[in-house]
Amino acid sequence: MVSDSRPSSVLPRAQDDLLLSLSRPSFHRKAKRGLDVCLATLGMIMLFPLMLLICALIWLGSGGPVLYKQQRIGMAGRRFQCLKFRTMVPNADKVLQELLETSADARDEWEQSFKLKKDPRITPFGKFLRQTSLDELPQLFNVLVGDMSLVGPRPIVANEMARYGDVLPLYFSIRPGLTGIWQISGRSDCSYQERVAYDEQYVRNLSLKNDILIILRTFEAVFSRRGSF
């Protein structure tokens, strides 16, 4: 069962995690992938008009590309381009660099969570997309091509791997998810240690039943905008 309680992560030995991933039944992996393909295909068909509208509003609002691509780390350590609707100004990297160089508070917040509650890079429409999680709709394509799963650990960037410590082999054992336990348990209100613990909890209790429960509860979390900024 999925729990709202925030687990305290007990870091396992790396070899135990590798044995866990190797012993996972192939039926479960195939069934999970089948569920991903069916639901992602259905979602892209149903949401295609909305995605076109979002593309038009991004382009009209700030110009530039409508999609943002960032390299993330997936299953078995494979790198892939994670897709999102662009929610930031076109020169976002420069704006962030200038902010971190001039604000010690922003620099400390960024080093702790890789997020900023008051992020000057985010456009007004981009803020709405983030609060509603609509910015992540292009990741349905990542699911279709096999880079991601509908449910799984958060897709991380390369410099986050060290923070996973002995849990990293567990992260590598499955595809990262469009949603997961951390999204239904506070999202950005969670500390980084809690995010890692949620990812560990998910992999160690992997089941299609939990995936379906997480998908259903994701809608509740999105509509409440809990922990989003």
C-alpha positions in Angstrom: 0.0 0.0 0.0 1.0 3.6 -0.6 1.6 5.6 2.6 1.7 9.3 3.2 4.1 8.7 6.1 7.6 10.0 5.3 9.9 7.0 5.7 13.3 7.0 7.3 15.6 5.5 4.7 17.8 2.6 5.8 20.5 2.5 3.2 21.0 -1.1 1.9 24.2 -2.7 0.6 24.6 -2.1 -3.1 25.0 -5.8 -3.9 21.6 -6.5 -2.2 19.9 -4.0 -4.3 21.4 -5.5 -7.5 20.1 -8.9 -6.5 16.7 -7.4 -5.8 16.5 -5.9 -9.3 17.7 -9.1 -11.0 15.2 -11.3 -9.1 12.2 -9.1 -10.1 9.8 -11.3 -12.2 9.9 -10.7 -15.9 6.1 -10.8 -16.0 5.9 -7.8 -13.7 8.3 -5.8 -15.9 6.4 -6.7 -19.1 3.0 -5.9 -17.5 4.3 -2.5 -16.2 5.6 -1.7 -19.6 2.3 -2.7 -21.2 0.4 -0.4 -18.8 2.8 2.4 -19.6 2.4 2.1 -23.4 -1.4 1.8 -23.3 -2.0 4.7 -20.9 0.6 7.0 -22.4 -0.8 6.5 -25.9 -4.4 7.1 -24.7 -3.2 10.2 -22.8 -1.4 11.7 -25.8 -4.5 11.2 -28.0 -6.9 12.7 -25.5 -4.7 15.6 -24.5 -3.3 16.5 -27.9 -5.6 19.6 -28.4 -4.6 20.8 -24.9 -0.9 20.3 -25.7 -1.3 22.3 -28.9 -2.9 25.1 -27.0 -0.1 25.2 -24.5 2.5 25.3 -27.3 0.7 28.3 -28.8 0.4 30.2 -25.5 4.1 29.6 -24.7 5.2 30.9 -28.1 2.9 33.9 -28.0 3.9 34.8 -24.4 7.7 34.7 -24.6 8.7 33.5 -28.0 11.5 30.9 -28.3 11.1 27.1 -28.2 8.0 25.6 -26.6 9.8 22.5 -25.3 12.6 22.3 -22.8 15.0 19.4 -22.9 17.3 18.4 -20.0 19.6 15.4 -19.8 18.5 13.0 -17.0 19.7 9.7 -15.8 17.5 6.7 -16.4 17.5 2.9 -15.9 20.9 1.3 -15.8 22.5 4.8 -15.7 21.5 5.5 -19.3 21.2 9.2 -20.2 18.1 10.6 -22.0 16.5 13.9 -22.9 13.6 14.5 -20.5 11.0 16.7 -22.1 8.9 19.5 -20.6 7.0 22.5 -21.8 9.2 25.5 -21.3 8.2 27.4 -18.2 11.2 29.8 -18.0 12.4 32.8 -19.9 14.6 31.9 -22.9 17.8 33.1 -21.2 17.1 31.1 -18.0 20.6 29.8 -17.5 22.1 33.3 -17.5 19.4 34.5 -15.1 20.1 31.7 -12.7 23.9 32.1 -12.8 23.6 35.8 -12.0 21.2 35.1 -9.1 23.4 32.5 -7.5 26.4 34.8 -7.8 24.6 37.7 -6.1 22.4 36.0 -3.5 23.8 33.8 -0.8 20.2 32.8 0.3 19.3 31.7 -3.2 22.6 29.8 -3.5 22.0 27.9 -0.3 18.4 27.0 -1.3 19.6 25.8 -4.7 22.4 23.7 -3.2 19.9 22.1 -0.8 17.1 21.2 -3.2 18.0 22.3 -6.8 14.8 24.4 -6.6 13.9 28.0 -5.8 10.6 29.0 -4.2 10.9 32.5 -5.8 12.5 31.7 -9.1 12.9 34.8 -11.3 13.3 32.6 -14.4 9.7 31.3 -14.4 7.2 33.2 -16.6 3.7 33.9 -15.3 2.2 31.2 -17.6 5.1 28.9 -16.7 4.1 29.2 -13.1 0.6 28.1 -13.9 2.0 25.1 -15.9 4.2 24.1 -13.0 1.4 24.4 -10.3 -0.9 22.2 -12.4 1.9 19.9 -13.6 0.9 20.5 -17.2 4.5 21.3 -18.0 5.2 17.6 -17.7 2.8 16.4 -20.3 5.5 16.0 -23.0 7.0 13.3 -20.8 4.3 11.0 -22.1 6.5 10.8 -25.2 9.4 9.8 -22.9 7.2 7.0 -21.6 6.2 5.8 -25.1 9.8 5.5 -26.3 10.9 3.7 -23.1 13.0 6.4 -21.4 10.5 6.6 -18.5 7.6 4.9 -16.9 4.3 6.5 -15.8 5.2 5.7 -12.2 8.7 5.5 -10.8 11.5 7.3 -9.0 12.1 11.0 -9.8 14.3 11.4 -13.0 17.5 12.9 -11.7 20.4 14.8 -13.2 24.0 13.6 -13.1 25.1 15.8 -10.2 22.3 14.4 -8.0 23.6 10.8 -8.2 26.0 11.3 -5.3 23.1 12.2 -3.0 21.5 8.8 -3.5 24.5 7.0 -2.0 23.9 3.2 -1.6 20.3 3.7 -2.9 21.6 4.4 -6.4 21.5 0.8 -7.6 17.9 0.7 -6.7 17.2 3.8 -8.7 19.1 2.3 -11.7 17.0 -0.9 -11.5 13.8 0.6 -13.1 12.8 3.5 -15.3 12.2 6.8 -13.6 8.6 8.0 -13.5 6.4 10.8 -14.6 4.8 10.5 -11.2 5.7 8.7 -8.0 5.4 8.7 -4.2 7.1 12.0 -3.7 4.5 13.7 -6.1 1.6 12.5 -3.9 3.4 13.2 -0.6 4.2 16.9 -0.8 6.3 17.3 -3.9 8.6 20.3 -3.3 7.7 20.5 0.4 9.8 17.3 0.8 13.4 17.5 1.8 15.9 15.9 -0.5 16.5 13.1 1.9 12.8 12.4 1.9 12.7 12.3 -1.9 15.5 9.6 -1.9 13.6 7.6 0.8 10.4 7.7 -1.2 12.2 6.4 -4.3 13.7 3.6 -2.2 10.3 2.8 -0.7 8.7 2.6 -4.2 11.3 0.2 -5.7 11.3 -2.0 -2.6 7.5 -2.3 -2.7 7.0 -2.5 -6.5 3.6 -3.7 -7.7 1.1 -2.8 -10.4 -1.5 -2.2 -7.6 0.7 0.5 -6.1 1.3 2.0 -9.6 -2.5 2.3 -10.1 -3.0 3.8 -6.7 -0.2 6.4 -7.3 -1.7 7.4 -10.7 -5.1 7.9 -9.1 -3.7 9.9 -6.2 -1.6 12.0 -8.5 -4.8 13.7 -9.9 -5.7 14.6 -6.3 -2.3 16.0 -5.7 -2.3 18.0 -8.9 -5.7 19.5 -8.3 -4.8 20.5 -4.8 -1.4 22.0 -6.0 0.1 20.7 -2.8 3.9 21.4 -2.7 4.1 23.0 -6.2 5.9 26.2 -7.1 
